[in-house]
Amino acid sequence: MSEVFEGSFTQQEPIPEAGIEAAVRVMRHGRLHRYNTVAGEVAETALLEQEFAASVGAKYCLAVASGGYAMSTALRALGVKPGDKVLSNAFTLAPVPGAIASLGAVPVFVGVTEGLTIDLDDLDAKGGQADVLLLSHMRGHICDMDALMAICDRHGIRVVEDCAHTMGAAWNGVPSGRHGVIGCYSCQTYKHVNSGEGGLLVTDDAEVAARAVMLSGSYMLYERHLAAPPPEAFADLRYTTPNISGRMDNLRAAILRPQLADLAKQCERWNARYKTLEDGVRDTPGLRVIERPAPERIVGSSFQFLLLDWDADKVRDVVKRCYARGVELKWFGAPEPVAFTSKYDSWRYAPADAMPATDRVLAGIVDIRVPLTFSLNDCALIARIIRGEVSAVYQAASA
Ligand SMILES: *Cc1c(COP(=O)(O)O)cnc(C)c1O
């Protein structure tokens, strides 16, 4: 009898009790709107911003309605206009080009390497086309940020980091989101903290921060923030910045604050699971693990491997056979977008030139989610199933 995995790839852990209690307190008093405070009260949202800013060493932080909203707000705060080109990753999730398109701006896709990070040579080649890069640390893979920043500085490109999968991660000791001018994070259920929906934006730039606060819908209540620039920074902006309402509320912030306090511990738990998966599938014939560079401090909340240069039918076969044994693999090479997975040529509002080297990598990327409800034994079992099915298909193909 072959082993079958019976867990759920979409089941996260419950909200910590402290978060549930804090949320109930907010519901009992009823002041869910972030600016709805009584004398002497500091809103949960303002506290969350202050705590998150401190955790990544940022001067300013703004909590918003989603990660996608954080990214579009970041681009607006940098002055991106309709028709402007914005560089971004070809390997990313749909809300990233979507954030660019939401401003009427035009994504210019940069390729992906076999390490699943942005292709720095391609970035250098396309660097003259835009002055903003929306850099997605897709699936938690961080490129050589020192090299990337050198390229961007040379081209005069400002970098916005999409850290939906890298909250808690770092490159060379610098927290992810702190290399560029703005870092954006998601608090959506499948990311590293869970309030259903939600986002955070950090920066050290007072003018950018003030714009973002106004854009998010602060009205003239920005002085109730604890991690926003001083009122002087709003002096002119308050008249010229539209309110594009997308605030976070106190209920979500209440749920998030205890999770933020636990983040480092949770990241270690993710990484133990990641390592079990990695060790379990390493050296499977036909399968390549993604070697993580030493300067990268990862958060292994998902796991990828490459079936590079495989026939599409064989990859499909692996996906099907693993599924039959309870293991849900996501294949980024599928020609049609499926569930959360899509690729640059399915975003037809943003036509791209052909990228054969990128297509080759995308065609081989296989991905699984690693929720913390998986035990280490679960991960070892999942790895055995993947190893078994990949080996079986590979051997049949090469026989
Ligand atoms: C989830 C995700 C986002 C957007 O986050 P939302 O909070 O869902 O808007 C952005 N980028 C990547 C890579 C993501 O996975």
PDBQT file of the ligand as one rigid body, heavy atoms in Angstrom, charges set to zero:
ROOT
HETATM    1  C1  LIG A 401      -0.603  37.604  -1.702  1.00  0.00    +0.000 C 
HETATM    2  C2  LIG A 401       0.366  38.334  -2.514  1.00  0.00    +0.000 A 
HETATM    3  C3  LIG A 401       0.250  39.703  -2.723  1.00  0.00    +0.000 A 
HETATM    4  C4  LIG A 401      -0.961  40.521  -2.370  1.00  0.00    +0.000 C 
HETATM    5  O1  LIG A 401      -1.437  40.416  -1.128  1.00  0.00    +0.000 OA
HETATM    6  P1  LIG A 401      -2.997  40.655  -0.810  1.00  0.00    +0.000 P 
HETATM    7  O2  LIG A 401      -2.927  41.020   0.635  1.00  0.00    +0.000 OA
HETATM    8  O3  LIG A 401      -3.705  39.391  -1.079  1.00  0.00    +0.000 OA
HETATM    9  O4  LIG A 401      -3.472  41.788  -1.651  1.00  0.00    +0.000 OA
HETATM   10  C5  LIG A 401       1.263  40.338  -3.395  1.00  0.00    +0.000 A 
HETATM   11  N1  LIG A 401       2.326  39.676  -3.854  1.00  0.00    +0.000 NA
HETATM   12  C6  LIG A 401       2.461  38.361  -3.708  1.00  0.00    +0.000 A 
HETATM   13  C7  LIG A 401       3.672  37.695  -4.254  1.00  0.00    +0.000 C 
HETATM   14  C8  LIG A 401       1.486  37.647  -3.038  1.00  0.00    +0.000 A 
HETATM   15  O5  LIG A 401       1.617  36.321  -2.911  1.00  0.00    +0.000 OA
ENDROOT
TORSDOF 0
